[in-house]
């Protein structure tokens, strides 16, 4: 008989099901999760088709009051692809020195296991809850359009006033603010020419470089400084252009990642981009640029200061661990912040096992102790809120 908890063993099984996005899909995992949930008593289980072979799995346990905002725990099934050289099998779910390794072990198969085990504990013990409890396994959280979360809103699967928890990796702290994330695609157009007659061309690569330098300077000059996140930042995620060494580049494509801190707005970010593009192209005669958004425009999202979730998490964490709960921020978007963006709901937090430094990393791992800790805290929150 295994000495590991059921939550740990469930995490292991989930890691062993590849769900790379965009290399694969979540079909095998969603089928596993659906079948696992259907074994529980007093739990309504259904699926929401988002795309072919891609479904959100929704489980609902009825509380005493259907008029109170429900508690909704969301965890995504997809992971980023496996890249680089690993020292362990990315889909082996190996346990070494009290750590479980594998792609998604931290982000966020362990968080999904915590959510599922919360539902199982409450169901098996027929625990009376004040409000309805939903556990949702979503698709495409790692994609630019977060299609699973958006579909939940568009089809009104959960009430707009729900209390929302994402079990993303927060190192067992409570994240009450999300950093904004806006992605841009910039296509700089110039004119190709022979390198020996460079004056006849318009160097799109040069213009792109001017745009990047200008953007870095403008962002570095911003005076925003958040207590948790610090300053805003912009990075070049992808750059490419030109065809041959002895040709002036006629086009150059950039993908940029702009991380916003409160109280920045998406309008301010867009204006900074537009100004830098205009000024950069003005430095290189004959060039111009087109800016498109790559994915949703996602400004910072902060939890309401008086949200029920904050006090209940502090009380439950203290009850389970005997220690005070630390409040932090999440430096990216989650399913719950996307739902909050589209609905205006700010009763949302992030709490889960694993350190975000491990997310998307080679030899990704999660500490076993955090899986059990987070499961126990979530069970206590569900009973008390």
C-alpha angles and dihedrals in degrees: 000000000000119000091211123097122255090249091057093047090048090052089052092053091049093050089052089062108078113225103166115170119239096003094064140350141255098250099113092044095046090050090051092048093046093050091046092052093046088063089067123092125235091015123121111214127190139152133231116212109223099166136345108305091357118104138162112230114218126191123186130194114190119234130198094271126044090183096064116087106268125241109244123193113191129190127170124230100205125089135192116265124275110258135171129017116313127200090212135040105276089217099034099092090215118184113217125168093345093310127110113217132204145088107302095012088122101021093065132304089097090053089049090051091051091053093048093047090050089058092045094051092050093044097047092049094042089230116190110233127195092227140017117283123214126189113191129189106200137195133226100018088140092054124093093248099041090219097184095058093041091052091053089057098040093052094039093234091158129030116264092237095055122137102245129207126178114195094211118145110285098149087253093300126121114253111204100170133049123210113234118250126197123171123202134194113204122188112195114199124202135146128275121229140157112284088235089060098037091150089070091060136064111231108227091182091057091049091049090053091052089051092051094047091047092049093050091051094048094048092046089054093056112113098212115123120173120202092232106024103032116204130359117258140198126201137184107240097178137006132177141151149132129055110231140015095244095048128084107241110255094191140017128189125206132188113199132192115207116191113199128200125203129306093024117114131214089241090060091049092049091050091052091052093047093049094049092048092050093048094044095052090046088063092062115051115229097023130114136169142215121211123206132173115245104209127337124337100244117189123189116289124204128193116244107263091229096047114142089226096067097058094040093052091049091050095045094047091051091047094050100039107020088232135104117259117241119223117219140156134254113234095210141033125281134190090267095052090050089052088047091050092053098041105029090239111149098176091105137119140169122229126158150125125280136044117271089228086074095052112110090359131132111261090016113195144172127210112246093222091061092054092058094041093052093045091053093047092049091050090052092047092050091053096046106039 
